[in-house]
Amino acid sequence: MKTQILKGAALAVVLGALTLSAPAPVAAADIRANVPFSFTVDKKVLPAGTYNVTSSNAHTLLISSFGAGAVTMGQRTESKSGSPRLVFHRYGTEYILREVWMGGASGYQLRETARERELAGNRGGANTASANFEKVEVAIQ
């Protein structure tokens, strides 16, 4: 019995060592952008500043800065333009992050929020495609 416990403990130590020595998974892409205005991601308002955007898996985006950040889900999409950028919808003085382009042709479309529907005057849940907003793009550093 004691031998089996020691063998199990030794196996756990070996597996732990192998796990720790394995290279950490690399995020699909990391980008950095200087956003000159405050903006909304989902329900969170983030101040102007320099943000790192990391895609941690097929749908999750981490948007972080010193002292501020948000995690959101995005729908993976493709574009003909390969330039990395953040795309915002501007309603008056409010900016809402709607697209993240990581470079190449891959990017993410973020879902329309209740706040954006409210700003667009589409309380019935209609898409903002016909709404009165200005598309603002911020290039990646």
N, CA, C and O atoms as CSV, one atom per row, in Angstrom:
chain,resi,resn,atom,element,x,y,z
A,1,MET,N,N,0.820,-1.189,0.000
A,1,MET,CA,C,0.000,0.000,0.000
A,1,MET,C,C,0.869,1.260,0.000
A,1,MET,O,O,0.625,2.208,-0.747
A,2,LYS,N,N,1.893,1.238,0.867
A,2,LYS,CA,C,2.806,2.374,0.964
A,2,LYS,C,C,3.550,2.579,-0.359
A,2,LYS,O,O,3.785,3.718,-0.762
A,3,THR,N,N,3.916,1.505,-1.025
A,3,THR,CA,C,4.621,1.562,-2.297
A,3,THR,C,C,3.742,2.191,-3.373
A,3,THR,O,O,4.224,2.983,-4.183
A,4,GLN,N,N,2.460,1.845,-3.386
A,4,GLN,CA,C,1.533,2.406,-4.371
A,4,GLN,C,C,1.368,3.908,-4.167
A,4,GLN,O,O,1.303,4.662,-5.138
A,5,ILE,N,N,1.300,4.342,-2.927
A,5,ILE,CA,C,1.172,5.773,-2.635
A,5,ILE,C,C,2.424,6.510,-3.093
A,5,ILE,O,O,2.335,7.587,-3.683
A,6,LEU,N,N,3.590,5.931,-2.823
A,6,LEU,CA,C,4.848,6.556,-3.250
A,6,LEU,C,C,4.950,6.610,-4.768
A,6,LEU,O,O,5.410,7.611,-5.317
A,7,LYS,N,N,4.526,5.544,-5.461
A,7,LYS,CA,C,4.543,5.540,-6.927
A,7,LYS,C,C,3.593,6.598,-7.475
A,7,LYS,O,O,3.921,7.295,-8.435
A,8,GLY,N,N,2.417,6.716,-6.867
A,8,GLY,CA,C,1.442,7.730,-7.299
A,8,GLY,C,C,1.970,9.138,-7.090
A,8,GLY,O,O,1.797,10.013,-7.939
A,9,ALA,N,N,2.624,9.350,-5.934
A,9,ALA,CA,C,3.194,10.670,-5.646
A,9,ALA,C,C,4.329,10.988,-6.623
A,9,ALA,O,O,4.442,12.117,-7.100
A,10,ALA,N,N,5.165,9.993,-6.919
A,10,ALA,CA,C,6.265,10.198,-7.864
A,10,ALA,C,C,5.727,10.525,-9.252
A,10,ALA,O,O,6.252,11.403,-9.937
A,11,LEU,N,N,4.685,9.821,-9.661
A,11,LEU,CA,C,4.072,10.091,-10.958
A,11,LEU,C,C,3.503,11.510,-11.006
A,11,LEU,O,O,3.639,12.201,-12.016
A,12,ALA,N,N,2.871,11.939,-9.925
A,12,ALA,CA,C,2.318,13.299,-9.868
A,12,ALA,C,C,3.424,14.341,-9.974
A,12,ALA,O,O,3.258,15.357,-10.649
A,13,VAL,N,N,4.552,14.095,-9.311
A,13,VAL,CA,C,5.680,15.028,-9.375
A,13,VAL,C,C,6.240,15.094,-10.792
A,13,VAL,O,O,6.529,16.182,-11.290
A,14,VAL,N,N,6.397,13.950,-11.443
A,14,VAL,CA,C,6.924,13.912,-12.813
A,14,VAL,C,C,5.973,14.637,-13.764
A,14,VAL,O,O,6.410,15.447,-14.581
A,15,LEU,N,N,4.684,14.351,-13.662
A,15,LEU,CA,C,3.717,15.029,-14.531
A,15,LEU,C,C,3.693,16.532,-14.271
A,15,LEU,O,O,3.584,17.328,-15.204
A,16,GLY,N,N,3.794,16.911,-13.009
A,16,GLY,CA,C,3.842,18.338,-12.677
A,16,GLY,C,C,5.060,19.012,-13.267
A,16,GLY,O,O,4.969,20.122,-13.792
A,17,ALA,N,N,6.198,18.350,-13.184
A,17,ALA,CA,C,7.434,18.907,-13.747
A,17,ALA,C,C,7.325,19.040,-15.260
A,17,ALA,O,O,7.766,20.038,-15.829
A,18,LEU,N,N,6.739,18.041,-15.915
A,18,LEU,CA,C,6.566,18.123,-17.361
A,18,LEU,C,C,5.620,19.260,-17.745
A,18,LEU,O,O,5.846,19.957,-18.734
A,19,THR,N,N,4.579,19.439,-16.969
A,19,THR,CA,C,3.628,20.517,-17.244
A,19,THR,C,C,4.295,21.879,-17.084
A,19,THR,O,O,4.096,22.773,-17.907
A,20,LEU,N,N,5.086,22.037,-16.026
A,20,LEU,CA,C,5.754,23.317,-15.791
A,20,LEU,C,C,6.830,23.611,-16.828
A,20,LEU,O,O,7.089,24.773,-17.141
A,21,SER,N,N,7.460,22.563,-17.365
A,21,SER,CA,C,8.520,22.783,-18.347
A,21,SER,C,C,7.983,22.970,-19.756
A,21,SER,O,O,8.718,23.404,-20.643
A,22,ALA,N,N,6.705,22.645,-19.978
A,22,ALA,CA,C,6.113,22.825,-21.311
A,22,ALA,C,C,5.967,24.305,-21.599
A,22,ALA,O,O,5.678,25.080,-20.688
A,23,PRO,N,N,6.158,24.719,-22.847
A,23,PRO,CA,C,6.006,26.131,-23.165
A,23,PRO,C,C,4.562,26.565,-22.958
A,23,PRO,O,O,3.629,25.814,-23.241
A,24,ALA,N,N,4.388,27.791,-22.459
A,24,ALA,CA,C,3.051,28.327,-22.245
A,24,ALA,C,C,2.376,28.550,-23.593
A,24,ALA,O,O,3.038,28.921,-24.562
A,25,PRO,N,N,1.069,28.328,-23.664
A,25,PRO,CA,C,0.386,28.581,-24.930
A,25,PRO,C,C,0.455,30.064,-25.277
A,25,PRO,O,O,0.270,30.926,-24.418
A,26,VAL,N,N,0.713,30.336,-26.506
A,26,VAL,CA,C,0.815,31.708,-26.974
A,26,VAL,C,C,-0.559,32.165,-27.423
A,26,VAL,O,O,-1.277,31.428,-28.099
A,27,ALA,N,N,-0.920,33.376,-27.049
A,27,ALA,CA,C,-2.203,33.916,-27.479
A,27,ALA,C,C,-2.215,34.018,-28.996
A,27,ALA,O,O,-1.174,34.204,-29.625
A,28,ALA,N,N,-3.402,33.895,-29.575
A,28,ALA,CA,C,-3.537,33.924,-31.026
A,28,ALA,C,C,-2.953,35.214,-31.584
A,28,ALA,O,O,-2.310,35.204,-32.633
A,29,ALA,N,N,-3.173,36.318,-30.891
A,29,ALA,CA,C,-2.622,37.582,-31.358
A,29,ALA,C,C,-2.712,38.610,-30.245
A,29,ALA,O,O,-3.639,38.576,-29.436
A,30,ASP,N,N,-1.766,39.508,-30.202
A,30,ASP,CA,C,-1.781,40.627,-29.268
A,30,ASP,C,C,-1.591,41.897,-30.079
A,30,ASP,O,O,-0.738,41.960,-30.964
A,31,ILE,N,N,-2.383,42.893,-29.772
A,31,ILE,CA,C,-2.230,44.193,-30.423
A,31,ILE,C,C,-2.279,45.273,-29.360
A,31,ILE,O,O,-2.769,45.047,-28.253
A,32,ARG,N,N,-1.773,46.445,-29.698
A,32,ARG,CA,C,-1.782,47.586,-28.780
A,32,ARG,C,C,-2.297,48.800,-29.544
A,32,ARG,O,O,-1.878,49.074,-30.669
A,33,ALA,N,N,-3.215,49.521,-28.905
A,33,ALA,CA,C,-3.787,50.710,-29.546
A,33,ALA,C,C,-3.893,51.843,-28.538
A,33,ALA,O,O,-4.196,51.620,-27.366
A,34,ASN,N,N,-3.639,53.058,-29.006
A,34,ASN,CA,C,-3.833,54.246,-28.186
A,34,ASN,C,C,-5.206,54.815,-28.526
A,34,ASN,O,O,-5.395,55.391,-29.597
A,35,VAL,N,N,-6.152,54.656,-27.628
A,35,VAL,CA,C,-7.522,55.119,-27.851
A,35,VAL,C,C,-7.645,56.505,-27.210
A,35,VAL,O,O,-7.511,56.633,-25.993
A,36,PRO,N,N,-7.901,57.554,-28.022
A,36,PRO,CA,C,-7.889,58.921,-27.502
A,36,PRO,C,C,-9.204,59.372,-26.854
A,36,PRO,O,O,-9.373,60.558,-26.572
A,37,PHE,N,N,-10.127,58.451,-26.619
A,37,PHE,CA,C,-11.423,58.804,-26.034
A,37,PHE,C,C,-11.899,57.656,-25.147
A,37,PHE,O,O,-11.455,56.520,-25.311
A,38,SER,N,N,-12.794,57.946,-24.214
A,38,SER,CA,C,-13.378,56.866,-23.418
A,38,SER,C,C,-14.340,56.089,-24.305
A,38,SER,O,O,-14.902,56.632,-25.256
A,39,PHE,N,N,-14.523,54.808,-23.984
A,39,PHE,CA,C,-15.368,53.965,-24.829
A,39,PHE,C,C,-16.003,52.864,-23.990
A,39,PHE,O,O,-15.589,52.599,-22.861
A,40,THR,N,N,-17.015,52.232,-24.570
A,40,THR,CA,C,-17.750,51.179,-23.875
A,40,THR,C,C,-17.468,49.829,-24.511
A,40,THR,O,O,-17.472,49.688,-25.733
A,41,VAL,N,N,-17.221,48.838,-23.659
A,41,VAL,CA,C,-17.105,47.444,-24.063
A,41,VAL,C,C,-18.151,46.706,-23.233
A,41,VAL,O,O,-18.080,46.691,-22.004
A,42,ASP,N,N,-19.123,46.093,-23.912
A,42,ASP,CA,C,-20.267,45.495,-23.223
A,42,ASP,C,C,-20.899,46.570,-22.338
A,42,ASP,O,O,-21.395,47.571,-22.856
A,43,LYS,N,N,-20.892,46.387,-21.026
A,43,LYS,CA,C,-21.508,47.366,-20.120
A,43,LYS,C,C,-20.473,48.209,-19.385
A,43,LYS,O,O,-20.824,48.997,-18.507
A,44,LYS,N,N,-19.205,48.049,-19.737
A,44,LYS,CA,C,-18.138,48.726,-19.005
A,44,LYS,C,C,-17.575,49.895,-19.806
A,44,LYS,O,O,-17.239,49.753,-20.982
A,45,VAL,N,N,-17.476,51.046,-19.158
A,45,VAL,CA,C,-16.885,52.236,-19.781
A,45,VAL,C,C,-15.418,52.291,-19.388
A,45,VAL,O,O,-15.077,52.275,-18.205
A,46,LEU,N,N,-14.552,52.356,-20.398
A,46,LEU,CA,C,-13.111,52.415,-20.181
A,46,LEU,C,C,-12.597,53.799,-20.549
A,46,LEU,O,O,-13.060,54.384,-21.528
A,47,PRO,N,N,-11.649,54.335,-19.787
A,47,PRO,CA,C,-11.123,55.672,-20.090
A,47,PRO,C,C,-10.182,55.654,-21.290
A,47,PRO,O,O,-9.705,54.598,-21.705
A,48,ALA,N,N,-9.925,56.827,-21.834
A,48,ALA,CA,C,-8.940,56.956,-22.912
A,48,ALA,C,C,-7.597,56.441,-22.411
A,48,ALA,O,O,-7.276,56.566,-21.229
A,49,GLY,N,N,-6.816,55.861,-23.320
A,49,GLY,CA,C,-5.506,55.369,-22.926
A,49,GLY,C,C,-4.970,54.342,-23.903
A,49,GLY,O,O,-5.570,54.087,-24.947
A,50,THR,N,N,-3.839,53.759,-23.554
A,50,THR,CA,C,-3.226,52.724,-24.368
A,50,THR,C,C,-3.724,51.373,-23.882
A,50,THR,O,O,-3.631,51.054,-22.697
A,51,TYR,N,N,-4.252,50.587,-24.805
A,51,TYR,CA,C,-4.847,49.296,-24.469
A,51,TYR,C,C,-4.167,48.161,-25.216
A,51,TYR,O,O,-3.832,48.279,-26.395
A,52,ASN,N,N,-3.971,47.063,-24.505
A,52,ASN,CA,C,-3.529,45.813,-25.107
A,52,ASN,C,C,-4.778,44.976,-25.343
A,52,ASN,O,O,-5.635,44.864,-24.466
A,53,VAL,N,N,-4.876,44.395,-26.522
A,53,VAL,CA,C,-5.994,43.517,-26.844
A,53,VAL,C,C,-5.414,42.147,-27.152
A,53,VAL,O,O,-4.549,41.997,-28.015
A,54,THR,N,N,-5.907,41.157,-26.429
A,54,THR,CA,C,-5.430,39.789,-26.575
A,54,THR,C,C,-6.610,38.877,-26.868
A,54,THR,O,O,-7.640,38.945,-26.197
A,55,SER,N,N,-6.455,38.030,-27.864
A,55,SER,CA,C,-7.472,37.013,-28.120
A,55,SER,C,C,-6.983,35.736,-27.459
A,55,SER,O,O,-5.973,35.164,-27.868
A,56,SER,N,N,-7.698,35.295,-26.442
A,56,SER,CA,C,-7.235,34.146,-25.674
A,56,SER,C,C,-7.734,32.824,-26.225
A,56,SER,O,O,-7.125,31.784,-25.974
A,57,ASN,N,N,-8.821,32.842,-26.965
A,57,ASN,CA,C,-9.293,31.640,-27.654
A,57,ASN,C,C,-10.150,32.082,-28.832
A,57,ASN,O,O,-10.075,33.239,-29.245
A,58,ALA,N,N,-10.937,31.210,-29.364
A,58,ALA,CA,C,-11.679,31.512,-30.587
A,58,ALA,C,C,-12.651,32.685,-30.460
A,58,ALA,O,O,-12.957,33.330,-31.464
A,59,HIS,N,N,-13.142,32.978,-29.258
A,59,HIS,CA,C,-14.165,34.017,-29.137
A,59,HIS,C,C,-13.912,35.051,-28.044
A,59,HIS,O,O,-14.620,36.057,-28.003
A,60,THR,N,N,-12.948,34.856,-27.169
A,60,THR,CA,C,-12.757,35.736,-26.028
A,60,THR,C,C,-11.668,36.766,-26.292
A,60,THR,O,O,-10.586,36.439,-26.780
A,61,LEU,N,N,-11.975,38.023,-25.958
A,61,LEU,CA,C,-11.015,39.113,-26.088
A,61,LEU,C,C,-10.794,39.752,-24.722
A,61,LEU,O,O,-11.744,40.006,-23.981
A,62,LEU,N,N,-9.538,40.004,-24.403
A,62,LEU,CA,C,-9.178,40.721,-23.185
A,62,LEU,C,C,-8.657,42.079,-23.603
A,62,LEU,O,O,-7.682,42.177,-24.348
A,63,ILE,N,N,-9.311,43.135,-23.119
A,63,ILE,CA,C,-8.910,44.502,-23.427
A,63,ILE,C,C,-8.412,45.087,-22.116
A,63,ILE,O,O,-9.188,45.249,-21.174
A,64,SER,N,N,-7.109,45.410,-22.043
A,64,SER,CA,C,-6.550,45.824,-20.763
A,64,SER,C,C,-5.619,47.014,-20.901
A,64,SER,O,O,-4.958,47.212,-21.920
A,65,SER,N,N,-5.595,47.800,-19.826
A,65,SER,CA,C,-4.728,48.950,-19.709
A,65,SER,C,C,-4.352,49.050,-18.238
A,65,SER,O,O,-4.879,48.305,-17.412
A,66,PHE,N,N,-3.464,49.943,-17.910
A,66,PHE,CA,C,-3.087,50.130,-16.522
A,66,PHE,C,C,-4.302,50.633,-15.747
A,66,PHE,O,O,-4.749,51.760,-15.955
A,67,GLY,N,N,-4.829,49.814,-14.867
A,67,GLY,CA,C,-5.950,50.221,-14.030
A,67,GLY,C,C,-7.323,50.050,-14.647
A,67,GLY,O,O,-8.315,50.369,-13.992
A,68,ALA,N,N,-7.431,49.566,-15.867
A,68,ALA,CA,C,-8.747,49.390,-16.497
A,68,ALA,C,C,-8.699,48.200,-17.440
A,68,ALA,O,O,-7.642,47.837,-17.957
A,69,GLY,N,N,-9.856,47.604,-17.651
A,69,GLY,CA,C,-9.898,46.489,-18.588
A,69,GLY,C,C,-11.274,45.871,-18.663
A,69,GLY,O,O,-12.157,46.162,-17.856
A,70,ALA,N,N,-11.437,45.015,-19.650
A,70,ALA,CA,C,-12.706,44.317,-19.850
A,70,ALA,C,C,-12.443,43.023,-20.599
A,70,ALA,O,O,-11.466,42.899,-21.338
A,71,VAL,N,N,-13.327,42.069,-20.396
A,71,VAL,CA,C,-13.310,40.820,-21.141
A,71,VAL,C,C,-14.626,40.755,-21.901
A,71,VAL,O,O,-15.687,41.032,-21.341
A,72,THR,N,N,-14.557,40.391,-23.172
A,72,THR,CA,C,-15.773,40.325,-23.974
A,72,THR,C,C,-15.696,39.155,-24.941
A,72,THR,O,O,-14.630,38.583,-25.169
A,73,MET,N,N,-16.828,38.819,-25.495
A,73,MET,CA,C,-16.920,37.755,-26.490
A,73,MET,C,C,-17.116,38.400,-27.856
A,73,MET,O,O,-17.826,39.398,-27.986
A,74,GLY,N,N,-16.487,37.828,-28.864
A,74,GLY,CA,C,-16.635,38.337,-30.223
A,74,GLY,C,C,-16.855,37.196,-31.201
A,74,GLY,O,O,-16.420,36.067,-30.970
A,75,GLN,N,N,-17.522,37.501,-32.274
A,75,GLN,CA,C,-17.742,36.524,-33.347
A,75,GLN,C,C,-16.599,36.647,-34.340
A,75,GLN,O,O,-16.385,37.719,-34.907
A,76,ARG,N,N,-15.878,35.588,-34.552
A,76,ARG,CA,C,-14.733,35.589,-35.473
A,76,ARG,C,C,-15.223,35.904,-36.886
A,76,ARG,O,O,-16.253,35.389,-37.320
A,77,THR,N,N,-14.485,36.748,-37.597
A,77,THR,CA,C,-14.872,37.141,-38.947
A,77,THR,C,C,-13.636,37.404,-39.792
A,77,THR,O,O,-12.524,37.475,-39.268
A,78,GLU,N,N,-13.826,37.549,-41.083
A,78,GLU,CA,C,-12.734,37.801,-42.026
A,78,GLU,C,C,-12.995,39.109,-42.769
A,78,GLU,O,O,-14.142,39.532,-42.915
A,79,SER,N,N,-11.915,39.748,-43.240
A,79,SER,CA,C,-12.023,41.005,-43.976
A,79,SER,C,C,-11.016,41.008,-45.113
A,79,SER,O,O,-10.022,40.283,-45.080
A,80,LYS,N,N,-11.281,41.824,-46.108
A,80,LYS,CA,C,-10.330,41.970,-47.219
A,80,LYS,C,C,-9.146,42.839,-46.808
A,80,LYS,O,O,-8.044,42.683,-47.334
A,81,SER,N,N,-9.376,43.755,-45.868
A,81,SER,CA,C,-8.316,44.630,-45.395
A,81,SER,C,C,-7.520,43.914,-44.313
A,81,SER,O,O,-8.100,43.349,-43.386
A,82,GLY,N,N,-6.216,43.933,-44.424
A,82,GLY,CA,C,-5.383,43.231,-43.471
A,82,GLY,C,C,-4.829,44.092,-42.363
A,82,GLY,O,O,-4.040,43.600,-41.556
A,83,SER,N,N,-5.204,45.360,-42.285
A,83,SER,CA,C,-4.605,46.248,-41.299
A,83,SER,C,C,-5.240,46.059,-39.917
A,83,SER,O,O,-6.465,46.050,-39.793
A,84,PRO,N,N,-4.409,45.908,-38.883
A,84,PRO,CA,C,-4.954,45.777,-37.533
A,84,PRO,C,C,-5.543,47.109,-37.072
A,84,PRO,O,O,-4.955,48.167,-37.297
A,85,ARG,N,N,-6.707,47.050,-36.424
A,85,ARG,CA,C,-7.386,48.269,-36.000
A,85,ARG,C,C,-8.532,47.940,-35.058
A,85,ARG,O,O,-8.999,46.803,-34.991
A,86,LEU,N,N,-8.974,48.957,-34.335
A,86,LEU,CA,C,-10.182,48.875,-33.529
A,86,LEU,C,C,-11.238,49.726,-34.215
A,86,LEU,O,O,-10.934,50.818,-34.693
A,87,VAL,N,N,-12.470,49.245,-34.269
A,87,VAL,CA,C,-13.552,49.985,-34.913
A,87,VAL,C,C,-14.623,50.277,-33.866
A,87,VAL,O,O,-15.113,49.380,-33.181
A,88,PHE,N,N,-14.968,51.551,-33.766
A,88,PHE,CA,C,-15.959,52.014,-32.806
A,88,PHE,C,C,-17.161,52.578,-33.547
A,88,PHE,O,O,-17.029,53.079,-34.664
A,89,HIS,N,N,-18.329,52.496,-32.928
A,89,HIS,CA,C,-19.495,53.230,-33.393
A,89,HIS,C,C,-19.636,54.429,-32.462
A,89,HIS,O,O,-19.673,54.287,-31.240
A,90,ARG,N,N,-19.714,55.627,-33.074
A,90,ARG,CA,C,-19.822,56.857,-32.276
A,90,ARG,C,C,-21.234,57.400,-32.379
A,90,ARG,O,O,-21.762,57.615,-33.471
A,91,TYR,N,N,-21.833,57.615,-31.216
A,91,TYR,CA,C,-23.154,58.239,-31.105
A,91,TYR,C,C,-22.953,59.494,-30.272
A,91,TYR,O,O,-22.847,59.415,-29.048
A,92,GLY,N,N,-22.900,60.653,-30.922
A,92,GLY,CA,C,-22.637,61.892,-30.185
A,92,GLY,C,C,-21.249,61.831,-29.583
A,92,GLY,O,O,-20.250,61.788,-30.301
A,93,THR,N,N,-21.190,61.828,-28.240
A,93,THR,CA,C,-19.894,61.767,-27.555
A,93,THR,C,C,-19.589,60.386,-27.002
A,93,THR,O,O,-18.577,60.214,-26.323
A,94,GLU,N,N,-20.434,59.397,-27.270
A,94,GLU,CA,C,-20.217,58.039,-26.772
A,94,GLU,C,C,-19.666,57.139,-27.874
A,94,GLU,O,O,-20.149,57.150,-29.006
A,95,TYR,N,N,-18.653,56.369,-27.521
A,95,TYR,CA,C,-18.012,55.434,-28.446
A,95,TYR,C,C,-18.212,54.014,-27.923
A,95,TYR,O,O,-18.033,53.748,-26.734
A,96,ILE,N,N,-18.581,53.115,-28.815
A,96,ILE,CA,C,-18.790,51.724,-28.446
A,96,ILE,C,C,-17.902,50.856,-29.331
A,96,ILE,O,O,-17.971,50.932,-30.558
A,97,LEU,N,N,-17.067,50.031,-28.698
A,97,LEU,CA,C,-16.187,49.137,-29.457
A,97,LEU,C,C,-17.031,48.043,-30.099
A,97,LEU,O,O,-17.762,47.330,-29.412
A,98,ARG,N,N,-16.926,47.913,-31.431
A,98,ARG,CA,C,-17.730,46.921,-32.155
A,98,ARG,C,C,-16.918,45.917,-32.948
A,98,ARG,O,O,-17.398,44.816,-33.215
A,99,GLU,N,N,-15.678,46.275,-33.339
A,99,GLU,CA,C,-14.854,45.356,-34.127
A,99,GLU,C,C,-13.406,45.447,-33.663
A,99,GLU,O,O,-12.915,46.518,-33.305
A,100,VAL,N,N,-12.736,44.302,-33.678
A,100,VAL,CA,C,-11.308,44.234,-33.376
A,100,VAL,C,C,-10.661,43.444,-34.502
A,100,VAL,O,O,-11.002,42.283,-34.729
A,101,TRP,N,N,-9.725,44.073,-35.208
A,101,TRP,CA,C,-9.018,43.420,-36.319
A,101,TRP,C,C,-7.581,43.196,-35.874
A,101,TRP,O,O,-6.854,44.151,-35.597
A,102,MET,N,N,-7.177,41.941,-35.806
A,102,MET,CA,C,-5.887,41.564,-35.240
A,102,MET,C,C,-4.740,41.631,-36.244
A,102,MET,O,O,-3.583,41.474,-35.854
A,103,GLY,N,N,-5.021,41.854,-37.499
A,103,GLY,CA,C,-3.997,41.816,-38.536
A,103,GLY,C,C,-4.266,40.641,-39.447
A,103,GLY,O,O,-5.027,39.739,-39.094
A,104,GLY,N,N,-3.657,40.642,-40.600
A,104,GLY,CA,C,-4.029,39.637,-41.590
A,104,GLY,C,C,-5.459,39.941,-42.011
A,104,GLY,O,O,-5.814,41.104,-42.203
A,105,ALA,N,N,-6.258,38.936,-42.151
A,105,ALA,CA,C,-7.659,39.160,-42.515
A,105,ALA,C,C,-8.598,38.774,-41.387
A,105,ALA,O,O,-9.815,38.799,-41.569
A,106,SER,N,N,-8.058,38.415,-40.214
A,106,SER,CA,C,-8.920,37.933,-39.143
A,106,SER,C,C,-9.281,39.028,-38.155
A,106,SER,O,O,-8.495,39.933,-37.873
A,107,GLY,N,N,-10.491,38.914,-37.645
A,107,GLY,CA,C,-10.967,39.872,-36.671
A,107,GLY,C,C,-12.148,39.332,-35.899
A,107,GLY,O,O,-12.528,38.170,-36.037
A,108,TYR,N,N,-12.723,40.199,-35.083
A,108,TYR,CA,C,-13.862,39.845,-34.251
A,108,TYR,C,C,-14.913,40.944,-34.344
A,108,TYR,O,O,-14.588,42.131,-34.321
A,109,GLN,N,N,-16.150,40.545,-34.447
A,109,GLN,CA,C,-17.259,41.484,-34.346
A,109,GLN,C,C,-17.856,41.304,-32.969
A,109,GLN,O,O,-18.173,40.185,-32.566
A,110,LEU,N,N,-18.013,42.402,-32.242
A,110,LEU,CA,C,-18.610,42.351,-30.924
A,110,LEU,C,C,-20.114,42.546,-31.049
A,110,LEU,O,O,-20.593,43.220,-31.960
A,111,ARG,N,N,-20.838,41.954,-30.134
A,111,ARG,CA,C,-22.294,42.016,-30.229
A,111,ARG,C,C,-22.815,43.408,-29.897
A,111,ARG,O,O,-22.195,44.175,-29.161
A,112,GLU,N,N,-23.957,43.696,-30.460
A,112,GLU,CA,C,-24.629,44.955,-30.181
A,112,GLU,C,C,-25.185,44.899,-28.761
A,112,GLU,O,O,-25.813,43.913,-28.374
A,113,THR,N,N,-24.956,45.945,-27.997
A,113,THR,CA,C,-25.416,45.980,-26.615
A,113,THR,C,C,-26.740,46.726,-26.505
A,113,THR,O,O,-27.157,47.418,-27.433
A,114,ALA,N,N,-27.384,46.577,-25.369
A,114,ALA,CA,C,-28.630,47.305,-25.103
A,114,ALA,C,C,-28.383,48.815,-25.147
A,114,ALA,O,O,-29.228,49.576,-25.618
A,115,ARG,N,N,-27.224,49.236,-24.656
A,115,ARG,CA,C,-26.901,50.676,-24.669
A,115,ARG,C,C,-26.801,51.188,-26.095
A,115,ARG,O,O,-27.269,52.289,-26.386
A,116,GLU,N,N,-26.210,50.425,-26.975
A,116,GLU,CA,C,-26.108,50.872,-28.361
A,116,GLU,C,C,-27.485,50.931,-29.009
A,116,GLU,O,O,-27.774,51.862,-29.761
A,117,ARG,N,N,-28.324,49.967,-28.733
A,117,ARG,CA,C,-29.692,50.008,-29.268
A,117,ARG,C,C,-30.429,51.236,-28.750
A,117,ARG,O,O,-31.182,51.879,-29.480
A,118,GLU,N,N,-30.201,51.547,-27.480
A,118,GLU,CA,C,-30.824,52.742,-26.893
A,118,GLU,C,C,-30.317,54.011,-27.581
A,118,GLU,O,O,-31.111,54.884,-27.932
A,119,LEU,N,N,-29.012,54.115,-27.771
A,119,LEU,CA,C,-28.432,55.282,-28.430
A,119,LEU,C,C,-28.914,55.409,-29.871
A,119,LEU,O,O,-29.129,56.513,-30.370
A,120,ALA,N,N,-29.080,54.269,-30.529
A,120,ALA,CA,C,-29.515,54.273,-31.926
A,120,ALA,C,C,-31.017,54.486,-32.062
A,120,ALA,O,O,-31.518,54.736,-33.158
A,121,GLY,N,N,-31.728,54.387,-30.949
A,121,GLY,CA,C,-33.177,54.539,-31.012
A,121,GLY,C,C,-33.878,53.285,-31.484
A,121,GLY,O,O,-35.029,53.344,-31.916
A,122,ASN,N,N,-33.191,52.132,-31.408
A,122,ASN,CA,C,-33.756,50.859,-31.857
A,122,ASN,C,C,-34.107,49.991,-30.663
A,122,ASN,O,O,-33.538,48.911,-30.504
A,123,ARG,N,N,-35.000,50.420,-29.848
A,123,ARG,CA,C,-35.337,49.665,-28.644
A,123,ARG,C,C,-35.973,48.319,-28.952
A,123,ARG,O,O,-36.038,47.458,-28.074
A,124,GLY,N,N,-36.438,48.118,-30.161
A,124,GLY,CA,C,-37.047,46.850,-30.527
A,124,GLY,C,C,-36.029,45.761,-30.815
A,124,GLY,O,O,-36.412,44.626,-31.097
A,125,GLY,N,N,-34.725,46.081,-30.749
A,125,GLY,CA,C,-33.691,45.070,-30.953
A,125,GLY,C,C,-33.214,44.987,-32.389
A,125,GLY,O,O,-32.493,44.056,-32.747
A,126,ALA,N,N,-33.609,45.958,-33.230
A,126,ALA,CA,C,-33.177,45.920,-34.628
A,126,ALA,C,C,-31.682,46.182,-34.711
A,126,ALA,O,O,-31.103,46.789,-33.810
A,127,ASN,N,N,-31.071,45.735,-35.767
A,127,ASN,CA,C,-29.650,45.921,-35.987
A,127,ASN,C,C,-29.355,47.398,-36.220
A,127,ASN,O,O,-30.195,48.127,-36.747
A,128,THR,N,N,-28.156,47.841,-35.825
A,128,THR,CA,C,-27.784,49.246,-35.965
A,128,THR,C,C,-27.335,49.597,-37.374
A,128,THR,O,O,-26.898,50.722,-37.613
A,129,ALA,N,N,-27.432,48.663,-38.310
A,129,ALA,CA,C,-26.927,48.911,-39.664
A,129,ALA,C,C,-27.566,50.148,-40.280
A,129,ALA,O,O,-26.908,50.866,-41.033
A,130,SER,N,N,-28.819,50.407,-39.981
A,130,SER,CA,C,-29.490,51.574,-40.548
A,130,SER,C,C,-29.508,52.742,-39.569
A,130,SER,O,O,-30.084,53.786,-39.874
A,131,ALA,N,N,-28.895,52.589,-38.412
A,131,ALA,CA,C,-28.918,53.639,-37.396
A,131,ALA,C,C,-27.941,54.756,-37.745
A,131,ALA,O,O,-27.069,54.608,-38.600
A,132,ASN,N,N,-28.118,55.876,-37.054
A,132,ASN,CA,C,-27.288,57.044,-37.293
A,132,ASN,C,C,-26.063,57.016,-36.373
A,132,ASN,O,O,-26.108,57.546,-35.263
A,133,PHE,N,N,-24.978,56.403,-36.832
A,133,PHE,CA,C,-23.729,56.399,-36.081
A,133,PHE,C,C,-22.591,56.674,-37.044
A,133,PHE,O,O,-22.714,56.502,-38.256
A,134,GLU,N,N,-21.478,57.108,-36.467
A,134,GLU,CA,C,-20.269,57.315,-37.262
A,134,GLU,C,C,-19.294,56.201,-36.912
A,134,GLU,O,O,-19.084,55.899,-35.737
A,135,LYS,N,N,-18.700,55.594,-37.928
A,135,LYS,CA,C,-17.701,54.552,-37.716
A,135,LYS,C,C,-16.349,55.238,-37.537
A,135,LYS,O,O,-15.924,56.023,-38.385
A,136,VAL,N,N,-15.677,54.933,-36.418
A,136,VAL,CA,C,-14.388,55.524,-36.107
A,136,VAL,C,C,-13.376,54.393,-35.962
A,136,VAL,O,O,-13.603,53.445,-35.211
A,137,GLU,N,N,-12.260,54.492,-36.680
A,137,GLU,CA,C,-11.228,53.469,-36.639
A,137,GLU,C,C,-9.982,54.018,-35.945
A,137,GLU,O,O,-9.561,55.149,-36.189
A,138,VAL,N,N,-9.405,53.192,-35.078
A,138,VAL,CA,C,-8.153,53.541,-34.405
A,138,VAL,C,C,-7.110,52.532,-34.853
A,138,VAL,O,O,-7.264,51.329,-34.645
A,139,ALA,N,N,-6.055,53.030,-35.466
A,139,ALA,CA,C,-4.990,52.159,-35.973
A,139,ALA,C,C,-4.177,51.609,-34.808
A,139,ALA,O,O,-4.095,52.215,-33.739
A,140,ILE,N,N,-3.592,50.471,-35.038
A,140,ILE,CA,C,-2.790,49.786,-34.032
A,140,ILE,C,C,-1.354,50.307,-34.103
A,140,ILE,O,O,-0.835,50.596,-35.181
A,141,GLN,N,N,-0.724,50.419,-32.931
A,141,GLN,CA,C,0.663,50.890,-32.855
A,141,GLN,C,C,1.631,49.826,-33.315
A,141,GLN,O,O,2.841,50.051,-33.317
